[in-house]
Amino acid sequence: MKKIIIFIGIMFAVSSCSKDFLKEDPKASITTQNFYKTQNDLNMATSSIYALFGGVFDQVTAPVYGADDITVLRAGNKFMYSDFDVFSANSSSPAYVNMWIFLYTTIKQSNALLLNCPNASVSEDAKNVASGQAYFFRAISYFYLTRLWGAVPLVEKIVPDYKMQVSQPEEIYALIVSDLENAETMVPDNYTGDRNKNGVNIAPTKGAVKALLAEVYLTMAGWPLKQTDKYALAAAKAKEVIDNKTKWNVDLLPNFADLWTKAGQYNIETVFGCYYNGRTPGAWEDYNGNENGPESAQPVEEGGWDDGFAELTFFKNFPAGPRKDATFQIDVLSDGKLIPWTECQSKHPYYHKFIDDYTYNPVTRWGDWWGDHTEPVIRYADVLLIYAEAKAMSDGADQSAYDALNAIRKRAGLPNLNVAPSNSSFRDSVIVERGWEFAGLEPNCRWYDLLRTETVAKANSHRDPAEVPLIGTPDDTQHTFYWAPIPIFDTNLNPNLH
């Protein structure tokens, strides 16, 4: 696992998730007195924020192993993932340290830009574009933090406060919504230059902000806030993206498999994503590449790391079709021969989504640990499914809700869902569809749906007897094991975080 650099003051990394935003070398002795002054400074600052956020997803997200779609062998250094899979994680687990650090460092750098941007010698429009991106990244960082950890420190300054208390989710969501409402008025519809690749926007657009806001509202309607009035807001925001998809050049790809190929690195289904370039040399290389594939996702027989694979019940229930074919690897190359997954060491099928990277050879099945596969943080498929669910739970499942859901099913090779017995039954069908659509370690994975629908224990009750037995017992009433413990290095610095 790569070493993490924690930036307490002003972060001025020269790389970013797209890795082409900037090519300058970092300046020496940068302070708030001589930085955040010019357009170039603001470009560097926003690129730095984007680079840090990319660090959130360039490695395995351990807490999501509590879902029923992914598991791992309980051996060696996989214990740090397995601890979440079997509900026995503790605050000293090293598996989620990276994510916690990168989320808070992204927040700190967003705060620095927001506090200093008003003094820049640039146009008001330029200030708005930079500040809008900072609001977006602060919001999305807190969104992941509160879903994974619950009550967390709400930091709106640059200098650390080792006496601050945690804030409850309701307060955190209030800031998230406020930040996104600000960003919605500030960021552009589209970008040019290095922030647009092949017609795909790299930085967050108005469409991306609206899509994220729709997902935030949908989450607020569920656990822990249960503010059901937010369903209508979620449906309305998702509908704005659907109705204006050509403005932001987003749409559903006709072929699900195209999302996961080398050629699909920049695709119009990714409303917002983290883009990497593992081939960029230089001192900041740790921020350039993605460690999630190929080796992370490959079986040990193919030289992989066995970081995770599909749970058996989930795989067996997954409906056949092109989506299943593109999602899973069901055979393994062992000693020059193809064997079925039932005969490999793990005796599990593998996720194939992040394997086809620039280093991967499909014939030899060799791939490096360091790549540039895109992490699709928000897909247009998500927008459609948010709309379908939120519409059903607010005004009822009309034809537009069925059309949104069935667009996903049609691409997956499934028949249309016709008439559901009730709106709640329709909602349940959407949740199931989301599980299949975002299966595995996608940033918008199944774990978050299980949390907001209070079904963690229910989903894990169908665990196959061949899996590693659960150690802890999740509870959907008491919400036991729903949130990860705050890392011990922070609770040691600040006892108020316990």
HUPE-V188273 format. One record per residue. N is the residue number from 0. RES is the residue in three letters. PHI is phi in radians with two decimals (999 if undefined). NEAR is the number of other C-alpha atoms within 12 Angstrom. Layout:
BEGIN
[[N | RES | PHI | NEAR] [N | RES | PHI | NEAR]]
END
This chain:
BEGIN
[[0 | MET | 999 | 19] [1 | LYS | -1.16 | 19] [2 | LYS | -1.32 | 15] [3 | ILE | -1.90 | 19] [4 | ILE | -1.80 | 19] [5 | ILE | -1.71 | 22] [6 | PHE | -1.73 | 25] [7 | ILE | -1.50 | 22] [8 | GLY | -1.63 | 23] [9 | ILE | -1.54 | 37] [10 | MET | -1.58 | 40] [11 | PHE | -2.35 | 41] [12 | ALA | -1.07 | 40] [13 | VAL | -1.63 | 37] [14 | SER | -1.81 | 42] [15 | SER | -2.67 | 41] [16 | CYS | -1.06 | 46] [17 | SER | -1.48 | 46] [18 | LYS | 1.15 | 39] [19 | ASP | -2.09 | 30] [20 | PHE | -1.05 | 35] [21 | LEU | -2.42 | 28] [22 | LYS | -2.28 | 21] [23 | GLU | -1.29 | 19] [24 | ASP | -1.46 | 14] [25 | PRO | -1.13 | 22] [26 | LYS | -1.49 | 17] [27 | ALA | -1.49 | 12] [28 | SER | 0.97 | 13] [29 | ILE | -1.36 | 19] [30 | THR | -2.35 | 18] [31 | THR | -1.17 | 25] [32 | GLN | -1.37 | 15] [33 | ASN | -2.06 | 17] [34 | PHE | -2.06 | 29] [35 | TYR | 0.98 | 35] [36 | LYS | -1.97 | 26] [37 | THR | -1.99 | 23] [38 | GLN | -1.08 | 24] [39 | ASN | -1.12 | 26] [40 | ASP | -1.06 | 37] [41 | LEU | -1.17 | 41] [42 | ASN | -1.08 | 39] [43 | MET | -1.11 | 36] [44 | ALA | -1.16 | 45] [45 | THR | -1.20 | 51] [46 | SER | -1.12 | 44] [47 | SER | -1.08 | 45] [48 | ILE | -1.08 | 52] [49 | TYR | -1.09 | 53] [50 | ALA | -1.07 | 47] [51 | LEU | -1.13 | 50] [52 | PHE | -1.14 | 50] [53 | GLY | -1.06 | 48] [54 | GLY | -1.16 | 45] [55 | VAL | -1.12 | 42] [56 | PHE | -1.98 | 43] [57 | ASP | -1.53 | 45] [58 | GLN | -2.46 | 40] [59 | VAL | -1.07 | 39] [60 | THR | -1.64 | 40] [61 | ALA | -1.07 | 43] [62 | PRO | -1.03 | 47] [63 | VAL | -1.33 | 46] [64 | TYR | -1.18 | 47] [65 | GLY | -1.24 | 49] [66 | ALA | -1.29 | 46] [67 | ASP | -1.67 | 45] [68 | ASP | -1.87 | 48] [69 | ILE | -2.47 | 49] [70 | THR | -2.55 | 50] [71 | VAL | -2.82 | 46] [72 | LEU | -1.17 | 34] [73 | ARG | -1.64 | 25] [74 | ALA | -2.78 | 17] [75 | GLY | 0.95 | 14] [76 | ASN | -1.43 | 19] [77 | LYS | -1.46 | 26] [78 | PHE | -1.01 | 28] [79 | MET | -1.17 | 33] [80 | TYR | -1.55 | 37] [81 | SER | -1.08 | 40] [82 | ASP | -1.00 | 37] [83 | PHE | -1.35 | 44] [84 | ASP | -1.11 | 46] [85 | VAL | -1.85 | 37] [86 | PHE | 1.09 | 36] [87 | SER | -2.41 | 30] [88 | ALA | -1.23 | 33] [89 | ASN | -2.28 | 26] [90 | SER | -1.21 | 27] [91 | SER | -1.70 | 20] [92 | SER | -1.09 | 27] [93 | PRO | -1.40 | 32] [94 | ALA | -1.25 | 34] [95 | TYR | -1.97 | 38] [96 | VAL | -1.06 | 35] [97 | ASN | -0.99 | 32] [98 | MET | -1.09 | 36] [99 | TRP | -1.03 | 41] [100 | ILE | -1.13 | 32] [101 | PHE | -1.18 | 39] [102 | LEU | -1.12 | 41] [103 | TYR | -1.28 | 41] [104 | THR | -1.22 | 42] [105 | THR | -1.05 | 51] [106 | ILE | -1.11 | 48] [107 | LYS | -1.07 | 40] [108 | GLN | -1.29 | 48] [109 | SER | -1.15 | 47] [110 | ASN | -1.04 | 39] [111 | ALA | -1.07 | 39] [112 | LEU | -1.17 | 46] [113 | LEU | -1.11 | 37] [114 | LEU | -1.30 | 23] [115 | ASN | -1.86 | 30] [116 | CYS | -1.03 | 37] [117 | PRO | -1.00 | 24] [118 | ASN | -1.61 | 25] [119 | ALA | -1.23 | 29] [120 | SER | -1.59 | 20] [121 | VAL | -2.38 | 21] [122 | SER | -1.22 | 17] [123 | GLU | -1.09 | 17] [124 | ASP | -1.10 | 19] [125 | ALA | -1.13 | 28] [126 | LYS | -1.09 | 34] [127 | ASN | -1.11 | 29] [128 | VAL | -1.09 | 37] [129 | ALA | -1.18 | 48] [130 | SER | -1.15 | 42] [131 | GLY | -1.06 | 40] [132 | GLN | -1.15 | 48] [133 | ALA | -1.11 | 48] [134 | TYR | -1.06 | 43] [135 | PHE | -1.05 | 49] [136 | PHE | -1.22 | 51] [137 | ARG | -1.14 | 47] [138 | ALA | -1.13 | 44] [139 | ILE | -1.19 | 46] [140 | SER | -1.16 | 48] [141 | TYR | -1.16 | 46] [142 | PHE | -1.08 | 40] [143 | TYR | -1.24 | 44] [144 | LEU | -1.06 | 40] [145 | THR | -1.30 | 43] [146 | ARG | -1.24 | 37] [147 | LEU | -1.55 | 37] [148 | TRP | -2.02 | 36] [149 | GLY | 1.38 | 33] [150 | ALA | -1.38 | 30] [151 | VAL | -2.37 | 37] [152 | PRO | -1.10 | 35] [153 | LEU | -1.78 | 36] [154 | VAL | -1.74 | 33] [155 | GLU | -2.14 | 30] [156 | LYS | -2.13 | 25] [157 | ILE | -1.72 | 26] [158 | VAL | -1.37 | 18] [159 | PRO | -1.10 | 22] [160 | ASP | -2.09 | 20] [161 | TYR | -1.52 | 18] [162 | LYS | -2.13 | 17] [163 | MET | -1.22 | 22] [164 | GLN | -1.58 | 19] [165 | VAL | -1.36 | 28] [166 | SER | -1.86 | 24] [167 | GLN | -1.34 | 23] [168 | PRO | -0.91 | 30] [169 | GLU | -1.05 | 28] [170 | GLU | -1.22 | 23] [171 | ILE | -1.16 | 35] [172 | TYR | -1.14 | 39] [173 | ALA | -1.06 | 24] [174 | LEU | -1.20 | 29] [175 | ILE | -1.00 | 39] [176 | VAL | -1.11 | 35] [177 | SER | -1.05 | 23] [178 | ASP | -1.08 | 38] [179 | LEU | -1.24 | 42] [180 | GLU | -1.12 | 27] [181 | ASN | -1.15 | 29] [182 | ALA | -1.06 | 37] [183 | GLU | -1.05 | 32] [184 | THR | -1.61 | 25] [185 | MET | -1.93 | 29] [186 | VAL | -1.35 | 34] [187 | PRO | -1.43 | 29] [188 | ASP | -1.25 | 32] [189 | ASN | -2.59 | 29] [190 | TYR | -2.00 | 25] [191 | THR | -2.18 | 17] [192 | GLY | 1.19 | 17] [193 | ASP | -1.24 | 23] [194 | ARG | -1.65 | 31] [195 | ASN | -2.48 | 26] [196 | LYS | -2.08 | 24] [197 | ASN | 0.96 | 18] [198 | GLY | 1.45 | 23] [199 | VAL | -1.79 | 35] [200 | ASN | -1.29 | 36] [201 | ILE | -1.52 | 47] [202 | ALA | -1.45 | 48] [203 | PRO | -1.18 | 46] [204 | THR | -1.73 | 41] [205 | LYS | -1.01 | 38] [206 | GLY | -1.10 | 45] [207 | ALA | -1.15 | 51] [208 | VAL | -1.09 | 45] [209 | LYS | -1.12 | 44] [210 | ALA | -1.11 | 47] [211 | LEU | -1.15 | 47] [212 | LEU | -1.10 | 45] [213 | ALA | -1.07 | 43] [214 | GLU | -1.19 | 49] [215 | VAL | -1.10 | 49] [216 | TYR | -1.07 | 38] [217 | LEU | -1.05 | 46] [218 | THR | -1.18 | 40] [219 | MET | -1.11 | 38] [220 | ALA | -1.25 | 33] [221 | GLY | -1.76 | 29] [222 | TRP | -1.22 | 32] [223 | PRO | -1.64 | 33] [224 | LEU | -1.37 | 28] [225 | LYS | 0.98 | 20] [226 | GLN | -1.56 | 23] [227 | THR | -1.12 | 25] [228 | ASP | -1.15 | 22] [229 | LYS | -1.34 | 31] [230 | TYR | -1.02 | 34] [231 | ALA | -1.10 | 29] [232 | LEU | -1.16 | 34] [233 | ALA | -1.10 | 42] [234 | ALA | -1.09 | 43] [235 | ALA | -1.12 | 31] [236 | LYS | -1.19 | 37] [237 | ALA | -1.10 | 44] [238 | LYS | -1.14 | 33] [239 | GLU | -1.04 | 28] [240 | VAL | -1.20 | 38] [241 | ILE | -1.07 | 38] [242 | ASP | -1.24 | 23] [243 | ASN | -2.08 | 21] [244 | LYS | -1.09 | 29] [245 | THR | -1.22 | 21] [246 | LYS | -1.09 | 24] [247 | TRP | -1.79 | 35] [248 | ASN | 0.94 | 34] [249 | VAL | -2.20 | 36] [250 | ASP | -3.00 | 31] [251 | LEU | -1.38 | 33] [252 | LEU | -1.19 | 26] [253 | PRO | -1.09 | 22] [254 | ASN | -2.03 | 25] [255 | PHE | -1.00 | 33] [256 | ALA | -1.10 | 30] [257 | ASP | -1.17 | 26] [258 | LEU | -1.15 | 38] [259 | TRP | -2.03 | 36] [260 | THR | -1.69 | 29] [261 | LYS | -0.95 | 27] [262 | ALA | -1.21 | 17] [263 | GLY | -1.62 | 30] [264 | GLN | -0.97 | 33] [265 | TYR | -1.99 | 36] [266 | ASN | -2.37 | 39] [267 | ILE | -1.34 | 34] [268 | GLU | -1.34 | 40] [269 | THR | -1.40 | 43] [270 | VAL | -1.19 | 47] [271 | PHE | -2.63 | 46] [272 | GLY | -2.59 | 42] [273 | CYS | -1.79 | 44] [274 | TYR | -1.95 | 45] [275 | TYR | -2.13 | 43] [276 | ASN | -2.42 | 38] [277 | GLY | -1.18 | 34] [278 | ARG | -1.68 | 24] [279 | THR | -1.44 | 25] [280 | PRO | -1.40 | 15] [281 | GLY | 2.30 | 19] [282 | ALA | -1.16 | 13] [283 | TRP | -1.78 | 29] [284 | GLU | -1.06 | 28] [285 | ASP | -1.04 | 35] [286 | TYR | -1.58 | 45] [287 | ASN | -1.51 | 40] [288 | GLY | -1.75 | 42] [289 | ASN | -2.06 | 43] [290 | GLU | -1.58 | 40] [291 | ASN | -1.36 | 46] [292 | GLY | -3.02 | 45] [293 | PRO | -1.36 | 44] [294 | GLU | -1.05 | 37] [295 | SER | -1.01 | 40] [296 | ALA | -1.65 | 45] [297 | GLN | -1.55 | 45] [298 | PRO | -1.24 | 42] [299 | VAL | -1.09 | 29] [300 | GLU | -1.09 | 29] [301 | GLU | -1.80 | 34] [302 | GLY | 1.45 | 25] [303 | GLY | -1.49 | 31] [304 | TRP | -1.73 | 30] [305 | ASP | 1.00 | 40] [306 | ASP | -1.29 | 43] [307 | GLY | 2.98 | 44] [308 | PHE | -2.72 | 44] [309 | ALA | -1.29 | 45] [310 | GLU | -1.21 | 38] [311 | LEU | -1.13 | 31] [312 | THR | -1.08 | 25] [313 | PHE | -1.07 | 32] [314 | PHE | -1.10 | 32] [315 | LYS | -1.16 | 20] [316 | ASN | -1.47 | 20] [317 | PHE | -1.17 | 29] [318 | PRO | -1.17 | 24] [319 | ALA | -1.13 | 19] [320 | GLY | 2.54 | 21] [321 | PRO | -1.10 | 24] [322 | ARG | -1.19 | 34] [323 | LYS | -1.15 | 35] [324 | ASP | -1.07 | 26] [325 | ALA | -1.43 | 31] [326 | THR | -1.41 | 40] [327 | PHE | -2.05 | 39] [328 | GLN | -1.86 | 33] [329 | ILE | -1.85 | 30] [330 | ASP | -2.28 | 28] [331 | VAL | -2.31 | 36] [332 | LEU | -1.51 | 27] [333 | SER | -2.18 | 23] [334 | ASP | 0.92 | 14] [335 | GLY | 1.44 | 13] [336 | LYS | -2.17 | 16] [337 | LEU | -1.46 | 20] [338 | ILE | -2.17 | 22] [339 | PRO | -1.23 | 21] [340 | TRP | -1.04 | 28] [341 | THR | -1.16 | 18] [342 | GLU | -1.88 | 19] [343 | CYS | -1.41 | 26] [344 | GLN | -1.07 | 25] [345 | SER | -1.38 | 34] [346 | LYS | 1.00 | 28] [347 | HIS | -2.45 | 38] [348 | PRO | -1.29 | 40] [349 | TYR | -1.90 | 48] [350 | TYR | -1.39 | 45] [351 | HIS | -1.87 | 40] [352 | LYS | -1.01 | 41] [353 | PHE | -1.89 | 49] [354 | ILE | -1.50 | 43] [355 | ASP | -1.32 | 40] [356 | ASP | -1.88 | 41] [357 | TYR | -1.16 | 31] [358 | THR | -1.56 | 27] [359 | TYR | -1.47 | 30] [360 | ASN | -1.90 | 18] [361 | PRO | -1.16 | 21] [362 | VAL | -1.42 | 14] [363 | THR | -1.46 | 18] [364 | ARG | 1.02 | 32] [365 | TRP | -1.77 | 30] [366 | GLY | -2.65 | 31] [367 | ASP | -1.46 | 32] [368 | TRP | -1.46 | 34] [369 | TRP | -2.11 | 34] [370 | GLY | -2.43 | 37] [371 | ASP | -2.43 | 46] [372 | HIS | -1.16 | 46] [373 | THR | -1.19 | 47] [374 | GLU | -1.76 | 48] [375 | PRO | -1.37 | 38] [376 | VAL | -1.20 | 36] [377 | ILE | -2.28 | 41] [378 | ARG | -1.81 | 42] [379 | TYR | -1.08 | 48] [380 | ALA | -1.02 | 44] [381 | ASP | -1.12 | 50] [382 | VAL | -1.03 | 50] [383 | LEU | -1.08 | 46] [384 | LEU | -1.29 | 48] [385 | ILE | -1.05 | 52] [386 | TYR | -1.05 | 46] [387 | ALA | -1.02 | 49] [388 | GLU | -1.18 | 51] [389 | ALA | -1.17 | 49] [390 | LYS | -1.11 | 41] [391 | ALA | -1.09 | 36] [392 | MET | -1.48 | 33] [393 | SER | -1.88 | 28] [394 | ASP | -1.84 | 25] [395 | GLY | 1.85 | 26] [396 | ALA | -1.39 | 32] [397 | ASP | -1.55 | 24] [398 | GLN | -1.08 | 20] [399 | SER | -1.13 | 25] [400 | ALA | -1.19 | 39] [401 | TYR | -1.12 | 34] [402 | ASP | -1.09 | 25] [403 | ALA | -1.13 | 38] [404 | LEU | -1.14 | 43] [405 | ASN | -1.24 | 28] [406 | ALA | -1.09 | 33] [407 | ILE | -1.23 | 40] [408 | ARG | -1.13 | 36] [409 | LYS | -1.06 | 26] [410 | ARG | -1.10 | 27] [411 | ALA | -1.38 | 32] [412 | GLY | 1.43 | 21] [413 | LEU | -1.88 | 22] [414 | PRO | -1.24 | 17] [415 | ASN | -1.09 | 22] [416 | LEU | -1.38 | 27] [417 | ASN | -1.50 | 20] [418 | VAL | -1.95 | 17] [419 | ALA | -1.40 | 21] [420 | PRO | -1.07 | 15] [421 | SER | -2.76 | 16] [422 | ASN | -1.11 | 24] [423 | SER | -1.18 | 22] [424 | SER | -1.17 | 20] [425 | PHE | -1.07 | 30] [426 | ARG | -0.99 | 34] [427 | ASP | -1.08 | 27] [428 | SER | -1.15 | 30] [429 | VAL | -1.14 | 42] [430 | ILE | -1.07 | 34] [431 | VAL | -1.09 | 31] [432 | GLU | -1.08 | 39] [433 | ARG | -1.07 | 36] [434 | GLY | -1.04 | 36] [435 | TRP | -1.27 | 45] [436 | GLU | -1.17 | 40] [437 | PHE | -1.92 | 41] [438 | ALA | -1.02 | 41] [439 | GLY | 1.57 | 43] [440 | LEU | -1.68 | 45] [441 | GLU | -1.15 | 42] [442 | PRO | -0.98 | 37] [443 | ASN | -1.84 | 39] [444 | CYS | -1.55 | 37] [445 | ARG | -1.13 | 36] [446 | TRP | -0.92 | 42] [447 | TYR | -1.19 | 43] [448 | ASP | -1.23 | 43] [449 | LEU | -1.13 | 40] [450 | LEU | -1.14 | 43] [451 | ARG | -1.23 | 33] [452 | THR | -1.69 | 32] [453 | GLU | 0.95 | 31] [454 | THR | -2.27 | 33] [455 | VAL | -1.08 | 38] [456 | ALA | -1.16 | 30] [457 | LYS | -1.03 | 21] [458 | ALA | -1.13 | 30] [459 | ASN | -1.39 | 36] [460 | SER | -1.26 | 23] [461 | HIS | -1.74 | 23] [462 | ARG | -1.07 | 30] [463 | ASP | -1.14 | 23] [464 | PRO | -1.03 | 13] [465 | ALA | -1.36 | 17] [466 | GLU | -1.33 | 30] [467 | VAL | -1.03 | 26] [468 | PRO | -1.10 | 23] [469 | LEU | -1.17 | 28] [470 | ILE | -1.69 | 18] [471 | GLY | -1.57 | 22] [472 | THR | -2.10 | 24] [473 | PRO | -1.17 | 30] [474 | ASP | -2.34 | 22] [475 | ASP | -1.41 | 23] [476 | THR | -1.63 | 18] [477 | GLN | -1.50 | 16] [478 | HIS | 1.07 | 23] [479 | THR | -1.15 | 21] [480 | PHE | 1.19 | 38] [481 | TYR | -1.28 | 42] [482 | TRP | -1.96 | 38] [483 | ALA | -1.32 | 40] [484 | PRO | -1.25 | 34] [485 | ILE | -1.11 | 36] [486 | PRO | -0.93 | 30] [487 | ILE | -1.12 | 22] [488 | PHE | -1.14 | 21] [489 | ASP | -1.47 | 28] [490 | THR | -1.21 | 22] [491 | ASN | -1.22 | 16] [492 | LEU | -1.29 | 17] [493 | ASN | -2.38 | 20] [494 | PRO | -1.03 | 18] [495 | ASN | -1.19 | 19] [496 | LEU | -1.49 | 28] [497 | HIS | -1.15 | 23]]
END
